[in-house]
Amino acid sequence: MPVVVLTGFLGAGKTTLLNALLRHPEFADTAVAINEFGAVALDQHLIERDEGDVLVLANGCLCCNVGGDAEEAVMRLFARREQGGLPPFRRLIVEPTGLADPAPLAQSILRSPLMARVLRLSGIVGVIDAMFGVRNLTEQPEAARQMALADRIVITKTDLVGSGAEAGLRTSLATLNPAAQILTAEHGAIAPAVLFAADFLNPDLPPSPELRVSPRLAEAISPHGPQTEALVLTHSAPLDWPALEVWLRHLRLGHAETLLRLKGLADIAGEAHPLLLQGVHHVLHPPVLLDAWPDDDHATRLVLILRGADPAPIRQSWAEFIKKTEGDI
């Protein structure tokens, strides 16, 4: 069975791209294994869900949270399929966390006695956003490794930058990985036939040479760097949106360099459904009011991915914000 590793740094737009791909009819029999960094797997909330640890989507796709060991999770998927506990699937997309080096996962697919029996690596697709791509390639060793290993690279969020910024990113990517084809996703969407090898879209075909595992392992890039951690902030009562917006503004301005990613669901006073919040560094994307809560837990929960930052001041700021909000009420 063909498998594609979908990699990219935090906030690159992998989930948006994945959502767009899964809407295509040819992906109806696709399984997706997602891994999220942090205690709250918010990426799953951005994908239509059903129930159980494996999500059976309306279009027939399967989605699960990898959780710990990717090899174990993938083999569990196959075991459940063979036992009739899951609908059949013919291809697999694995989306590691944005902080992961895709090389060990690719090596497992190629070399593991268990995975190599049932999977063939159709390729590694790297996703990078035009706003922070050059900066991430320079400052984040994981981002550089991800793009160095990719067979094809998708640039996202080009509508948010000028042509000069995109051209500069393309130059950086071509220098890092001259063998990769560089593509652009328009508003998070790209045609599957452009992005994937023919054998991935049609598993009945023999393995295609279109996508190959790059021999470049970015050995020159140091895996060491400032500590990265996830800070989870929650609150069980509805929040006033203008007040929360002010707190978010102070957060972004005060921690623009160390706040890699912000993602969350907010319970807003007067709204029956959650507000989806997403940000990268100092940029907060326009909030989106979702159609429904993903589960019975309607508490506000924000996940902040920090690098080289002391989380204590942020945690204290959140506590003070909550105390003031409750005092105002």
C-alpha positions in Angstrom: 0.0 0.0 0.0 1.4 3.4 -0.9 2.0 5.9 2.0 2.9 9.6 1.9 4.5 11.4 4.8 3.0 14.9 5.0 5.5 17.1 6.9 6.0 20.8 7.6 6.7 23.0 10.6 4.1 24.3 13.0 1.6 26.6 11.3 2.7 25.7 7.8 -0.9 24.8 6.7 -0.7 21.0 6.7 -4.2 20.5 8.1 -5.8 23.1 5.7 -4.1 21.3 2.8 -5.2 17.9 4.1 -8.8 19.0 4.5 -8.8 20.2 0.9 -7.3 17.0 -0.4 -9.8 14.8 1.5 -12.7 16.5 -0.2 -11.6 15.0 -3.5 -13.6 11.8 -4.5 -10.4 9.8 -5.2 -9.5 10.1 -1.5 -12.6 8.3 -0.3 -10.6 5.2 0.7 -7.7 7.0 2.4 -6.5 6.5 6.0 -4.9 9.5 7.7 -2.7 9.1 10.8 -2.0 12.4 12.6 0.4 13.1 15.4 0.1 16.3 17.5 2.6 18.0 19.8 1.1 18.8 23.2 -1.5 17.5 25.5 -4.5 18.7 23.4 -4.7 17.3 19.8 -6.4 20.3 18.3 -5.5 19.4 14.8 -8.1 16.7 14.9 -10.8 19.3 15.7 -10.1 20.9 12.3 -11.2 17.7 10.5 -14.8 16.4 10.4 -15.1 13.8 13.1 -17.4 11.0 14.1 -16.5 9.0 17.3 -14.0 6.6 18.6 -10.2 6.6 18.4 -10.5 6.2 14.6 -12.6 8.9 13.0 -14.7 7.7 10.1 -15.4 10.8 8.0 -18.5 11.4 6.0 -16.7 10.8 2.7 -15.3 7.4 3.9 -11.9 8.5 4.9 -10.4 7.3 8.2 -8.5 9.6 10.6 -6.7 8.6 13.7 -4.3 10.2 16.2 -1.0 8.5 16.1 -0.3 9.4 19.7 3.0 7.7 20.7 4.9 5.4 18.4 3.9 5.9 14.7 4.9 2.4 13.7 2.7 0.8 16.4 -0.3 3.1 15.4 0.0 2.3 11.7 0.1 -1.4 12.4 -2.9 -1.1 14.6 -4.8 0.4 11.7 -4.0 -2.5 9.5 -4.8 -5.1 12.2 -8.3 -3.5 12.7 -8.9 -3.4 9.0 -8.0 -7.0 8.6 -10.3 -7.9 11.5 -13.2 -6.1 9.9 -13.3 -3.4 12.6 -12.5 -0.6 10.1 -13.7 0.1 6.5 -11.1 -0.9 3.9 -8.6 1.7 2.8 -6.1 1.7 -0.1 -3.7 4.5 0.7 -2.2 6.1 3.8 -1.2 9.7 4.7 0.9 10.1 7.8 1.1 13.6 9.3 3.8 13.8 12.0 3.9 16.7 14.4 5.3 20.0 13.1 8.3 19.5 15.3 9.3 16.1 14.0 12.1 15.1 11.7 10.5 12.9 9.0 13.6 10.9 8.5 13.1 8.2 11.2 9.5 7.7 10.1 10.5 7.3 6.5 13.3 4.9 7.5 10.8 2.8 9.5 8.5 2.5 6.4 11.5 1.4 4.3 13.3 -0.8 6.7 11.0 -2.0 9.5 10.2 -5.7 9.0 6.6 -5.1 9.9 5.9 -1.9 8.0 7.9 -2.8 4.9 5.7 -5.9 4.4 2.5 -3.8 4.0 3.7 -0.3 3.0 5.7 1.3 0.3 6.9 4.9 0.6 5.3 6.9 -2.2 7.0 10.1 -1.1 7.5 12.9 1.4 5.5 16.0 0.8 6.8 19.1 2.6 4.5 22.1 3.4 5.9 25.5 4.2 4.2 28.9 4.5 5.3 32.0 2.6 5.0 34.3 5.6 7.5 32.6 7.9 9.2 30.1 5.7 12.6 31.8 5.2 12.7 32.6 8.9 11.9 29.0 9.9 14.4 27.6 7.6 17.0 29.8 9.2 16.0 29.5 12.8 14.3 26.1 13.2 16.5 23.0 12.5 13.4 20.8 12.2 11.9 23.0 9.4 15.1 22.8 7.4 15.3 19.1 7.8 11.7 18.7 6.7 12.2 20.6 3.5 15.6 18.9 2.8 13.9 15.5 2.9 10.9 16.4 0.8 10.3 15.1 -2.7 7.8 17.8 -3.4 7.3 21.1 -1.5 4.1 23.0 -1.3 4.2 26.7 -0.5 1.1 28.0 1.3 -0.3 31.4 2.3 1.2 33.1 -0.8 -1.9 35.4 -0.8 -0.6 37.0 2.4 2.8 38.1 1.1 4.2 39.9 -2.0 5.8 38.2 -4.9 9.2 39.1 -3.6 8.8 37.1 -0.4 7.6 34.0 -2.3 10.5 34.3 -4.8 13.0 34.6 -1.8 11.5 31.5 -0.2 11.7 29.6 -3.5 15.4 30.5 -3.8 16.1 29.3 -0.2 14.2 26.0 -0.9 16.0 25.4 -4.2 19.4 25.9 -2.4 18.5 23.6 0.4 16.9 20.9 -1.8 17.5 21.4 -5.5 15.9 18.0 -6.4 12.5 18.8 -5.0 9.6 20.1 -7.1 8.2 23.3 -5.6 4.5 23.9 -5.9 2.0 26.5 -4.7 -1.3 25.8 -2.9 -3.9 28.4 -3.8 -5.8 29.3 -0.6 -4.7 25.9 0.9 -5.8 23.8 -2.1 -3.9 21.9 -4.8 -4.9 19.3 -7.3 -4.0 15.8 -6.1 -2.7 14.8 -9.5 -0.1 17.6 -9.3 1.0 16.8 -5.8 1.1 13.0 -5.7 2.6 10.3 -7.7 0.3 8.2 -9.9 0.8 5.1 -7.8 -0.5 6.9 -4.7 -3.7 8.0 -6.3 -4.1 4.5 -8.0 -2.6 1.8 -5.7 -3.1 -0.8 -8.5 -0.3 0.8 -10.5 3.3 -0.3 -9.9 5.4 2.0 -7.7 6.1 5.2 -9.5 9.6 6.8 -9.7 8.0 10.3 -9.6 8.5 10.6 -5.9 11.7 9.3 -4.3 13.1 9.5 -0.8 15.7 12.1 -1.1 19.2 10.9 0.0 19.8 14.4 1.6 19.4 14.0 5.3 20.5 17.6 6.2 23.4 16.3 8.2 24.8 19.8 8.5 21.8 21.0 10.4 22.2 20.7 14.2 19.2 19.0 15.8 19.9 20.9 19.0 18.4 24.2 19.9 16.3 26.0 22.5 13.8 23.9 24.4 10.4 23.6 22.8 7.3 22.9 24.9 3.5 23.1 24.7 1.7 25.3 27.2 -2.0 24.5 27.6 -4.3 27.2 28.9 -8.0 26.4 29.8 -11.1 28.0 31.3 -14.5 26.4 31.9 -16.7 29.5 31.7 -17.6 31.6 28.6 -15.2 34.5 27.9 -15.8 38.0 26.7 -14.4 38.2 23.2 -13.1 41.9 23.3 -11.2 41.1 26.5 -9.8 37.9 25.1 -8.8 39.7 21.9 -6.8 42.3 24.0 -5.1 39.5 25.9 -4.1 37.8 22.7 -2.7 41.0 21.3 -0.5 41.5 24.3 0.6 37.8 24.1 1.6 38.2 20.4 3.4 41.5 20.9 5.3 40.3 24.0 6.3 36.9 22.7 6.4 37.2 19.0 9.9 35.7 18.8 9.3 32.7 21.1 5.7 31.9 20.3 5.9 29.5 17.4 2.3 28.6 17.2 -1.1 29.3 18.8 -4.1 27.1 18.3 -7.3 26.8 20.2 -11.0 26.7 20.7 -12.6 29.5 22.7 -16.0 29.5 24.4 -17.3 33.0 23.8 -20.1 34.6 25.7 -23.3 34.8 23.6 -22.1 32.1 21.1 -23.4 28.6 21.1 -20.4 27.3 19.0 -16.7 27.5 19.5 -14.4 30.1 18.0 -11.3 28.7 16.3 -8.1 30.6 17.0 -4.9 30.1 15.0 -1.7 32.1 15.0 2.0 32.0 14.1 4.4 34.3 15.9 2.7 37.7 15.9 0.2 37.0 13.3 -3.3 35.9 14.4 -5.5 34.5 11.6 -9.1 35.8 11.5 -11.1 33.8 14.0 -13.6 31.4 12.6 -16.9 30.4 14.3 -17.3 26.7 13.9 -20.6 24.9 13.2 -20.4 22.8 16.4 -18.1 21.7 19.3 -16.0 18.7 18.4 -17.0 16.9 21.7 -18.8 17.4 25.0 -16.1 19.5 26.5 -17.0 23.1 25.8 -14.2 24.7 27.8 -11.8 27.2 26.2 -8.5 25.5 25.5 -5.5 27.2 24.0 -2.3 25.4 23.0 0.9 27.6 22.7 4.0 26.1 21.2 6.9 27.9 22.7 10.6 27.8 21.9 13.2 29.2 24.3 10.6 30.9 26.5 9.7 30.7 30.1 6.0 29.7 30.2 5.5 31.0 33.8 4.8 34.7 32.8 2.3 33.6 30.2 0.6 31.3 32.6 0.5 34.1 35.2 -0.9 36.5 32.6 -3.6 34.1 31.7 -4.5 33.7 35.4 -4.7 37.4 35.9 -6.8 37.8 32.7 -9.3 35.1 34.0 -9.5 36.7 37.4 -10.2 40.1 35.9 -12.8 38.7 33.5 -14.6 36.9 36.4 -14.4 40.1 38.5 -15.9 42.1 35.7 -18.8 39.6 35.4 
